[in-house]
Structures are given as C-alpha cells and as structure tokens.
Amino acid sequence: MHRIFGHAPVRAIPIANMTEPTSRKKQAKLLRIARSLHRTTGAVLFIFFFVVSVTGLLLGWKKNSGGVLLAKSYQGTTADLKKWLPVDSLHTIACTILHDSVSADLALDLERIDIRKDKGMVKFVFADSFWGIQLDGATGKLLHIERRRADYVEKIHDGSIIDHYLGFDNGAVKLVYSTVMGVALLLFTITGFWLWYGPKRMRKDASR
C-alpha cells in the first residue's frame, strides 16, 4: 500500500478475525450458563429425579414382577356378557368380600371397575389402601384378592400420592409436581446436550 503524508501503510483487518474472539466468548458464556443450570437442577431435584427413575423402572416391570407389584388377571367361566350377573350385584359381592376377608374398617369407595370380557372376569379396585377384588362375572365367585402395589407406585411416580392422602380431588399437587418435573427434565436434557456439543463446536470453530 502507498504511504500517505509520511505515515505507515494502513492494513485492513479481516472481519472474520474480529468476530471470532467475540463468537468464542459468547459460546464460552453459554457453556458456563448451561453447566450452572445443569448442576443446580441436578442438585436441587436429585431426590425427585431418583424417585421418578426408580418408580418408572418398577412400573415398567410391574407385569413381570411375579405378582409382587401387579397380580395377574384370573380366568372366569365365560366371556358371554348375557350370562353375567348385574354389575351392582357383583359390586355388592366385592364389598362383602373386602370387609369379610381384608378389614371391616376399609372404606368402600371405588377407584374404578375393570371389566375383562375376554377373561370372563371383573375387577373392583378400591381407593382405600389399594385393594382389588377379582370376581367371576357369571357366578360372582372370588377369583383373587390383590394388593394393588403398582397403583401405589404409580401415585408416587406422578406425585398424586400426596393428593390421595390429603384428600385433594382436583389433583392440584399432581399438576404442580408433573409440571415442575417435566420442565426440569427438559432443562436437564437441553443443558446436558449442550455440555456435550458446546465444547465440540468451540474446538471446530477454533480449527478453522
């Protein structure tokens, strides 16, 4: 380049060289933020993540637990609903069996009625202490009395166990718990990914 008024020639600085340090600083700052969020989320919600993972594992294995978490569905005499007893009669039988065979102090509030037509069986699941009564749909004969441990684990998994014991019918605790854990898991996943990908991207940019 030519000298102007006796001064040394002015050299043009490539724009890429000016923006590269700035870009690396932004990436490093983002990486620090991700590391801080990831560490804080893991530390604060460690117990909850642990509970969710363990209960989720148990629920995944409930049908293969040998009846410990979830009893098998027993076979009744017929799948023909025309030959079945009325549901209210079956309900009365189930309530009588619950009080006579388990405890007379248990409430008779139902959580659900599970009709298994293909097995000729109906299952009455009671809300109090997670008991279930399986009856032959046609004869009303007792097939099995079960403790619904899988239901208990499921309520721990989604936080509704607190609603259950406090008597909250609107599921307020479950809603808050599910929202917090869902957002936390999403944040944990995103920051965990960036902690893996961020350094790779920085090294790739530095090698250009």
C-alpha positions as CSV (number, residue, x, y, z in Angstrom):
1,M,0.0,0.0,0.0
2,H,1.1,3.6,-0.5
3,R,2.3,5.9,2.3
4,I,0.0,8.9,3.0
5,F,1.6,12.0,4.5
6,G,4.6,10.1,5.8
7,H,2.5,7.6,7.8
8,A,3.0,3.8,7.6
9,P,0.6,2.0,5.3
10,V,-2.7,1.0,6.8
11,R,-3.5,-2.7,6.7
12,A,-7.1,-4.0,6.5
13,I,-8.0,-6.4,9.4
14,P,-10.2,-9.2,8.2
15,I,-13.7,-9.0,9.7
16,A,-13.6,-12.8,10.5
17,N,-10.6,-12.2,12.8
18,M,-12.5,-9.6,14.7
19,T,-15.7,-11.6,15.1
20,E,-14.0,-14.9,16.0
21,P,-13.0,-13.9,19.6
22,T,-16.5,-12.4,20.2
23,S,-18.1,-15.6,19.0
24,R,-15.9,-17.8,21.2
25,K,-16.7,-15.6,24.2
26,K,-20.4,-16.0,23.6
27,Q,-20.1,-19.7,23.2
28,A,-18.0,-19.9,26.4
29,K,-20.5,-17.8,28.3
30,L,-23.4,-20.0,27.0
31,L,-21.4,-23.1,28.1
32,R,-21.0,-21.7,31.6
33,I,-24.7,-20.9,31.9
34,A,-25.6,-24.5,30.7
35,R,-23.1,-26.0,33.2
36,S,-24.5,-23.9,36.1
37,L,-28.2,-24.7,35.2
38,H,-27.4,-28.4,34.8
39,R,-25.5,-28.6,38.1
40,T,-28.1,-26.6,40.0
41,T,-31.1,-28.6,38.6
42,G,-29.4,-31.9,39.4
43,A,-28.5,-30.9,42.9
44,V,-31.9,-29.4,43.9
45,L,-34.0,-32.1,42.3
46,F,-31.8,-35.0,42.9
47,I,-34.2,-36.8,45.2
48,F,-37.1,-36.3,42.9
49,F,-35.2,-37.5,39.8
50,F,-34.2,-40.6,41.9
51,V,-37.8,-41.3,42.9
52,V,-39.1,-40.8,39.3
53,S,-36.4,-43.1,37.8
54,V,-36.9,-45.9,40.4
55,T,-40.7,-45.8,40.3
56,G,-40.6,-45.6,36.5
57,L,-38.4,-48.7,36.4
58,L,-40.8,-50.6,38.8
59,L,-43.8,-49.6,36.6
60,G,-42.0,-50.9,33.5
61,W,-41.5,-54.3,35.3
62,K,-44.9,-54.5,37.1
63,K,-46.3,-57.2,34.7
64,N,-43.2,-59.2,35.1
65,S,-42.9,-58.9,38.9
66,G,-44.3,-62.3,39.6
67,G,-47.4,-60.8,41.2
68,V,-45.5,-58.6,43.7
69,L,-46.5,-55.3,42.0
70,L,-49.4,-56.4,39.9
71,A,-51.4,-59.6,40.2
72,K,-52.3,-61.5,37.0
73,S,-55.8,-61.4,35.7
74,Y,-57.5,-64.6,36.5
75,Q,-59.9,-66.5,34.2
76,G,-63.6,-66.6,34.7
77,T,-66.1,-69.1,33.3
78,T,-67.5,-67.3,30.3
79,A,-66.9,-64.2,28.1
80,D,-70.6,-64.0,27.2
81,L,-71.9,-60.9,28.9
82,K,-75.5,-62.1,28.7
83,K,-74.6,-64.8,31.2
84,W,-73.0,-62.3,33.6
85,L,-74.5,-61.1,36.9
86,P,-75.6,-57.5,37.0
87,V,-72.7,-55.1,37.9
88,D,-74.4,-53.9,41.0
89,S,-74.7,-57.5,42.3
90,L,-71.1,-58.1,41.6
91,H,-70.2,-54.8,43.3
92,T,-72.1,-55.9,46.4
93,I,-70.3,-59.3,46.5
94,A,-66.9,-57.5,46.1
95,C,-67.7,-55.1,49.0
96,T,-68.7,-58.0,51.2
97,I,-65.5,-59.9,50.4
98,L,-63.4,-56.9,51.1
99,H,-64.9,-56.4,54.6
100,D,-65.0,-60.1,55.5
101,S,-61.6,-61.1,54.1
102,V,-59.5,-58.0,54.5
103,S,-60.8,-55.5,57.0
104,A,-64.3,-54.2,58.0
105,D,-62.7,-50.8,58.6
106,L,-61.9,-50.2,55.0
107,A,-63.9,-47.6,53.0
108,L,-65.9,-49.0,50.1
109,D,-65.2,-46.1,47.7
110,L,-64.3,-47.4,44.3
111,E,-61.4,-46.1,42.2
112,R,-62.5,-48.0,39.1
113,I,-64.3,-51.1,37.8
114,D,-62.2,-53.1,35.3
115,I,-64.2,-55.4,33.1
116,R,-62.2,-58.1,31.3
117,K,-64.8,-59.6,28.9
118,D,-62.2,-61.8,27.2
119,K,-61.3,-63.4,30.6
120,G,-64.9,-63.5,31.9
121,M,-63.7,-61.5,34.9
122,V,-64.5,-58.2,36.6
123,K,-62.1,-56.4,38.9
124,F,-63.2,-53.9,41.5
125,V,-60.4,-51.6,42.6
126,F,-61.0,-49.8,45.9
127,A,-59.5,-46.5,46.7
128,D,-58.8,-47.2,50.3
129,S,-55.4,-48.9,50.8
130,F,-55.2,-50.0,47.1
131,W,-57.1,-53.3,47.3
132,G,-58.6,-55.1,44.3
133,I,-61.2,-57.9,44.1
134,Q,-61.4,-60.2,41.0
135,L,-64.7,-61.9,40.5
136,D,-66.1,-64.4,38.0
137,G,-68.5,-62.2,36.0
138,A,-71.0,-65.0,35.6
139,T,-71.1,-66.6,39.0
140,G,-69.7,-63.9,41.3
141,K,-67.1,-66.4,42.6
142,L,-64.0,-64.9,44.1
143,L,-61.0,-65.4,41.8
144,H,-58.4,-63.3,43.6
145,I,-57.8,-60.7,46.3
146,E,-54.9,-58.4,45.4
147,R,-53.0,-55.6,46.9
148,R,-52.5,-53.0,44.1
149,R,-48.9,-52.1,44.8
150,A,-48.4,-50.9,41.2
151,D,-51.1,-48.3,41.8
152,Y,-49.3,-47.1,44.9
153,V,-46.0,-46.9,43.0
154,E,-47.8,-45.0,40.1
155,K,-49.1,-42.4,42.5
156,I,-45.6,-41.9,43.9
157,H,-44.3,-41.6,40.4
158,D,-46.7,-38.8,39.4
159,G,-46.9,-37.1,42.8
160,S,-50.6,-37.8,43.2
161,I,-49.9,-39.8,46.4
162,I,-50.0,-36.5,48.3
163,D,-53.4,-35.7,46.8
164,H,-54.5,-39.2,47.8
165,Y,-53.6,-38.8,51.5
166,L,-54.6,-35.2,51.8
167,G,-58.0,-35.8,50.1
168,F,-57.5,-33.4,47.2
169,D,-59.9,-34.4,44.5
170,N,-58.7,-31.8,41.9
171,G,-55.2,-33.3,41.7
172,A,-53.5,-30.0,42.4
173,V,-50.3,-31.4,43.8
174,K,-50.0,-33.8,40.9
175,L,-50.4,-31.0,38.4
176,V,-47.7,-28.8,40.1
177,Y,-45.4,-31.8,40.6
178,S,-45.7,-33.0,37.0
179,T,-45.2,-29.5,35.6
180,V,-42.1,-28.9,37.7
181,M,-40.6,-32.3,36.9
182,G,-41.4,-32.0,33.2
183,V,-39.8,-28.6,32.9
184,A,-36.8,-29.7,35.0
185,L,-36.2,-32.8,32.9
186,L,-36.5,-30.8,29.7
187,L,-34.0,-28.3,31.0
188,F,-31.7,-31.1,32.3
189,T,-31.8,-32.7,28.8
190,I,-31.1,-29.5,26.9
191,T,-28.2,-28.4,29.1
192,G,-26.8,-31.9,29.2
193,F,-26.8,-31.9,25.4
194,W,-25.1,-28.5,25.2
195,L,-22.4,-29.6,27.7
196,W,-21.5,-32.3,25.2
197,Y,-22.0,-30.4,22.0
198,G,-20.7,-26.9,23.1
199,P,-17.0,-27.9,23.5
200,K,-17.1,-29.8,20.2
201,R,-18.4,-26.7,18.4
202,M,-15.8,-24.5,20.1
203,R,-13.0,-26.8,19.0
204,K,-14.4,-27.0,15.5
205,D,-14.6,-23.2,15.2
206,A,-11.1,-22.8,16.6
207,S,-9.6,-25.2,14.0
208,R,-11.0,-23.1,11.1
